[in-house]
Amino acid sequence: MAFLSDALGRVATSATVAISQKARVLAQEGRDIISLAAGEPDFDTPTHVREAAIAAINAGKTHYTNVDGIIELKEAVAAKFRRDNGLDVTAADCFVSSGGKQIIFNAMMATLNPGDEVVVPVPYWVSYPEIVRLCGADPVFAVADASTGFKLLPEVLEAAITPKTKWLILNTPSNPTGAAYSATELRGLADVLLRHPQVHILTDDIYEVLVYDGGSFATIAQVEPRLQARTLTMNGVSKSHAMTGWRIGYCTGPRPLLAAMIKLQGQSTTNPSSISQWAAVEALNGPQDFLAEWRKVFQARRDLVVSGLNANTGLDCLTPEGAFYVFPSCQRLLGKTSAGGATLSTDEDFVMALLEETGVALVHGTAFGLPGHFRLSYAASTAELEEAIKRIQQFCHGID
């Protein structure tokens, strides 16, 4: 009898975590490492949010809470969805968990059975298909490559849906590509989904506040209110307020689904951190003026990175509309040899040779379902990005 579960055997190790860990090990060995593999803002949590957490500790708000969050936070979440997304919801329609990933896990675990299918656009965040597999269901991949700006076309979605399809997972702006769907583009997908009433939609809006060039964010239940009854709209404070370590995600969705998620979370982590919840209340209700400056900084970093990667390197990098990632193609450099003698047969060979020879840590595109690419996170200081781009250019120029 095997000790480890069959379910765990269906799941791959997170490539982003693995690369980040390797970069940390090399740094501990004394190597000069620039890690652009992880996806978290390099800013500090805003002062007013930190002060709210300290006040909560001093007020003794350190005990168990409701499984799905304190009412004050659920009210703040509902107000945010009404204010920013035009969704007519109340606190009873909202749910809080220990990070956005737990919301996705709760929703999938509460609804999926063996044989069910979940449409996952490619490229995808590494955890989407693994969570689906862990639940015993099957991810169905719908390719949205550079030819479409990494956005799922309605006809591709239509072709991926079968009678077994239970969910579509939609992420905008996207990790790993930074692609952000416009309201018009979401309208096309919504028209397809209206023809398939068995399909529910999980929209991961965690990068909502990071849309550039004056663009506006849209979410699918806002674009098509008739889909709201089968849409789980997920968000969190990790990326918007530089609170990755605080572990607070939130969502709104149909109440029967939320009830099932409460049942599941009650038998796993129970409530999210009480202190983090009070900090999140302040994050959502307090001043948001710092976000404009953060966006300005991220957009300048994006432009720096895109320009540098396209500067006669053999790489091909689209300009993303949001988030803090670029997803360039390295296909023109594959099949060649690096200056250090590494054979670059695959995108993983490319990023591993880059790490060994230059100390720049990136994540290979195969981890996100699209070989021949890599993901670079520009959530790093401008000085680090300038040095990283310099090293990448030198590495590419040395490939023969």
NORDAZI-V872409 format. One record per pair of residues at least 12 apart in sequence whose ideal C-beta (glycine too) atoms are under 6 Angstrom apart, sorted by the first residue. I is the first residue (numbers start at 1). J is the second residue. D is the distance in Angstrom with one decimal. If there is no record, write none. Layout:
BEGIN
i->I j->J d->D
i->I j->J d->D
END
This chain:
BEGIN
i->7 j->134 d->5.6
i->10 j->133 d->4.2
i->11 j->130 d->4.7
i->11 j->133 d->5.9
i->11 j->134 d->5.2
i->12 j->130 d->5.9
i->14 j->126 d->5.4
i->15 j->126 d->5.7
i->15 j->363 d->5.8
i->15 j->367 d->3.3
i->16 j->37 d->6.0
i->16 j->126 d->5.8
i->16 j->363 d->5.3
i->19 j->37 d->4.4
i->19 j->361 d->5.7
i->19 j->363 d->5.2
i->20 j->37 d->4.8
i->20 j->38 d->4.9
i->23 j->35 d->4.1
i->23 j->361 d->3.8
i->31 j->359 d->5.6
i->32 j->359 d->5.0
i->33 j->359 d->4.7
i->34 j->360 d->5.1
i->34 j->384 d->5.4
i->34 j->388 d->4.6
i->35 j->361 d->4.2
i->36 j->362 d->5.8
i->36 j->376 d->5.0
i->36 j->377 d->5.0
i->36 j->380 d->5.9
i->36 j->388 d->5.9
i->37 j->361 d->4.6
i->37 j->363 d->5.1
i->39 j->377 d->5.2
i->40 j->244 d->4.3
i->41 j->242 d->4.2
i->41 j->379 d->5.3
i->42 j->379 d->5.4
i->42 j->380 d->5.6
i->43 j->242 d->4.4
i->45 j->242 d->5.2
i->45 j->243 d->5.3
i->46 j->290 d->5.8
i->48 j->282 d->5.9
i->48 j->286 d->5.1
i->49 j->279 d->5.1
i->49 j->282 d->5.1
i->49 j->283 d->4.9
i->52 j->278 d->5.8
i->52 j->279 d->5.2
i->52 j->282 d->3.6
i->53 j->275 d->5.2
i->53 j->279 d->4.0
i->56 j->275 d->5.2
i->56 j->278 d->3.7
i->57 j->275 d->5.9
i->61 j->274 d->5.6
i->61 j->278 d->5.8
i->62 j->274 d->5.8
i->64 j->271 d->5.9
i->65 j->271 d->4.3
i->65 j->274 d->5.2
i->67 j->262 d->5.3
i->67 j->265 d->5.4
i->67 j->266 d->4.7
i->67 j->270 d->5.7
i->67 j->271 d->5.5
i->68 j->95 d->4.8
i->68 j->96 d->5.8
i->68 j->262 d->5.1
i->69 j->96 d->2.9
i->70 j->277 d->5.2
i->72 j->281 d->5.2
i->73 j->96 d->5.6
i->73 j->277 d->4.9
i->73 j->280 d->5.6
i->73 j->281 d->5.1
i->74 j->91 d->3.9
i->74 j->94 d->4.6
i->75 j->91 d->4.6
i->76 j->281 d->5.1
i->76 j->284 d->4.1
i->76 j->285 d->5.1
i->77 j->94 d->4.4
i->77 j->250 d->4.5
i->78 j->90 d->5.3
i->78 j->91 d->5.0
i->78 j->94 d->5.1
i->80 j->284 d->5.0
i->81 j->252 d->5.3
i->85 j->219 d->5.4
i->85 j->222 d->5.1
i->86 j->222 d->4.8
i->87 j->221 d->6.0
i->89 j->252 d->4.8
i->93 j->252 d->5.0
i->94 j->252 d->5.0
i->95 j->251 d->5.3
i->95 j->258 d->4.9
i->95 j->261 d->5.9
i->96 j->250 d->4.9
i->96 j->272 d->5.7
i->97 j->249 d->5.0
i->97 j->272 d->6.0
i->98 j->247 d->4.6
i->98 j->269 d->5.3
i->98 j->272 d->4.6
i->99 j->247 d->4.4
i->99 j->249 d->4.7
i->100 j->206 d->5.2
i->100 j->234 d->5.7
i->100 j->236 d->4.2
i->100 j->249 d->3.5
i->103 j->234 d->5.0
i->103 j->249 d->4.9
i->103 j->251 d->5.0
i->104 j->131 d->5.9
i->105 j->131 d->5.5
i->106 j->261 d->4.2
i->106 j->264 d->5.2
i->106 j->265 d->5.8
i->107 j->202 d->6.0
i->107 j->232 d->5.5
i->108 j->131 d->5.2
i->108 j->135 d->4.9
i->109 j->135 d->5.4
i->109 j->264 d->5.8
i->110 j->260 d->3.9
i->110 j->261 d->5.4
i->110 j->264 d->5.3
i->112 j->135 d->4.1
i->112 j->137 d->4.0
i->114 j->136 d->4.3
i->116 j->137 d->4.2
i->116 j->166 d->4.6
i->117 j->138 d->5.1
i->117 j->140 d->4.9
i->117 j->164 d->4.4
i->117 j->165 d->4.8
i->118 j->132 d->4.7
i->118 j->137 d->5.9
i->118 j->139 d->5.5
i->118 j->167 d->4.4
i->119 j->140 d->5.1
i->119 j->142 d->5.5
i->119 j->160 d->4.7
i->119 j->168 d->4.5
i->120 j->139 d->4.7
i->120 j->141 d->5.8
i->120 j->169 d->5.4
i->121 j->142 d->5.2
i->121 j->144 d->4.9
i->121 j->152 d->4.5
i->122 j->141 d->4.8
i->122 j->143 d->4.7
i->122 j->369 d->4.1
i->122 j->370 d->5.7
i->123 j->176 d->5.5
i->123 j->368 d->3.9
i->123 j->369 d->5.1
i->123 j->370 d->4.2
i->124 j->368 d->5.9
i->124 j->369 d->5.3
i->125 j->175 d->4.7
i->126 j->367 d->5.5
i->128 j->169 d->5.2
i->140 j->160 d->5.3
i->142 j->156 d->5.1
i->142 j->157 d->6.0
i->142 j->160 d->4.1
i->146 j->318 d->6.0
i->149 j->179 d->5.7
i->150 j->177 d->3.9
i->150 j->179 d->4.1
i->151 j->179 d->5.3
i->154 j->188 d->4.2
i->154 j->189 d->5.8
i->154 j->192 d->5.0
i->157 j->189 d->5.8
i->157 j->192 d->5.0
i->158 j->192 d->5.1
i->161 j->196 d->5.2
i->165 j->199 d->5.2
i->167 j->200 d->5.1
i->167 j->202 d->5.8
i->168 j->199 d->5.8
i->168 j->201 d->5.1
i->169 j->202 d->5.0
i->170 j->203 d->4.7
i->171 j->204 d->4.2
i->173 j->207 d->4.3
i->173 j->322 d->2.9
i->173 j->323 d->4.1
i->175 j->323 d->6.0
i->176 j->325 d->5.2
i->176 j->327 d->5.1
i->176 j->368 d->4.7
i->176 j->375 d->4.0
i->177 j->327 d->4.2
i->178 j->320 d->2.5
i->178 j->322 d->5.6
i->178 j->323 d->4.4
i->178 j->325 d->4.9
i->180 j->211 d->5.4
i->180 j->321 d->3.8
i->180 j->322 d->3.9
i->183 j->218 d->4.0
i->183 j->223 d->5.2
i->186 j->218 d->5.6
i->186 j->220 d->5.0
i->186 j->223 d->4.5
i->187 j->223 d->5.6
i->190 j->220 d->5.9
i->190 j->223 d->5.7
i->190 j->224 d->3.7
i->190 j->227 d->6.0
i->200 j->230 d->4.5
i->201 j->220 d->6.0
i->201 j->231 d->4.5
i->202 j->232 d->4.8
i->203 j->219 d->5.7
i->203 j->220 d->5.4
i->203 j->233 d->5.4
i->204 j->234 d->5.2
i->205 j->219 d->5.5
i->205 j->235 d->4.8
i->206 j->235 d->5.9
i->206 j->236 d->5.4
i->206 j->239 d->5.4
i->207 j->239 d->5.4
i->207 j->322 d->5.8
i->207 j->323 d->4.2
i->209 j->240 d->4.6
i->209 j->291 d->5.3
i->210 j->322 d->5.1
i->210 j->323 d->5.4
i->211 j->322 d->4.4
i->212 j->299 d->4.4
i->215 j->321 d->5.7
i->219 j->233 d->5.8
i->221 j->233 d->5.7
i->229 j->254 d->5.7
i->232 j->251 d->5.6
i->232 j->253 d->3.8
i->233 j->252 d->5.2
i->234 j->251 d->4.4
i->235 j->250 d->6.0
i->236 j->249 d->3.8
i->237 j->280 d->5.2
i->237 j->283 d->4.8
i->241 j->283 d->4.4
i->246 j->276 d->4.3
i->248 j->272 d->5.8
i->248 j->276 d->5.1
i->248 j->280 d->4.5
i->298 j->324 d->5.4
i->301 j->378 d->4.4
i->301 j->385 d->5.8
i->302 j->378 d->5.9
i->304 j->385 d->5.9
i->305 j->326 d->5.6
i->305 j->378 d->4.9
i->306 j->319 d->5.1
i->308 j->389 d->3.5
i->309 j->328 d->5.3
i->313 j->393 d->5.6
i->313 j->396 d->4.1
i->314 j->332 d->4.8
i->314 j->333 d->4.7
i->314 j->396 d->5.4
i->315 j->328 d->4.7
i->315 j->330 d->5.8
i->316 j->329 d->4.4
i->324 j->377 d->5.9
i->324 j->378 d->5.3
i->324 j->379 d->4.4
i->325 j->375 d->5.5
i->325 j->377 d->5.5
i->326 j->376 d->5.2
i->327 j->373 d->5.4
i->327 j->375 d->5.5
i->329 j->372 d->5.7
i->329 j->373 d->5.3
i->330 j->347 d->5.9
i->330 j->350 d->5.0
i->331 j->372 d->4.1
i->333 j->399 d->5.3
i->336 j->399 d->5.0
i->337 j->400 d->5.7
i->338 j->353 d->4.6
i->338 j->399 d->5.6
i->339 j->398 d->3.1
i->340 j->357 d->4.4
i->347 j->364 d->4.3
i->347 j->365 d->4.8
i->347 j->366 d->5.6
i->347 j->371 d->5.5
i->347 j->372 d->5.5
i->347 j->374 d->5.8
i->348 j->364 d->4.2
i->348 j->366 d->6.0
i->351 j->364 d->4.6
i->351 j->374 d->5.3
i->354 j->395 d->5.5
i->358 j->391 d->4.0
i->358 j->395 d->5.1
i->360 j->388 d->5.0
i->360 j->391 d->5.1
i->362 j->374 d->4.8
i->362 j->376 d->5.3
i->363 j->375 d->4.6
END
